Amino acid sequence: MESFRRKLGLAVTLIVMLTLTTMAEPADGAFHKVGGRSGWIEHANYTKWSSGEHYSVGDWLYFVFNKQMYDVLEVNETSYESCNSQGFISNVTRGGRDVFELKEAKTYYFICSRGYCWGGMKVSVDVVVASPAPAPSPSGATPPSLVSSLLVIFLSIVTGLLSLKPPSR
């Protein structure tokens, strides 16, 4: 009997946790790992990588690199073109797993100083204002939400579990 109650309690707890997890609001902004799988390294084609991404205000750049060898500096366009780290805007480098929030619609420029910029270790990203959510359907009917569907499933499972009789000894 005690084992059955524990299993029932565990099942209900897991279902509640799953339901609450799916009901949570998604975090604002997307994360873009700079350079993809390779991360922030020398001899990568950051122009090609950057052109395959879409950046919106509120997104984050995620730089993964060896901080003993590399750094990440935000610079202006002129410094980006000439690989000049003097007078940089901000030093993004913290621990080698660093994030940078794209707070406004503009082009951001990043370089690695220490001579690696000349080898192509630099990236620019064009940030736009996020497009608005799609308009409601013309029929005016609102489809049932995922949360409502999950709640119905959750209540059905709990009701079914509670109607079970404990195993007899």
ABEGO torsion letter per residue (X at the ends): XAAAAAAAAAAAAAAAAAAAAAABBBBBEBBBBBGEAAEBBBGBBAAAAAAABBBBBGBBBBBBBBAAABBBBBBBAAAAAAGBABGBABBABAAGBBBBBBABBBBBBBBBBGGAAAAGBBBBBBBBBBBBBBBBBAAGBBBBBAAAAAAAAAAAAAAAAAABBBBBX
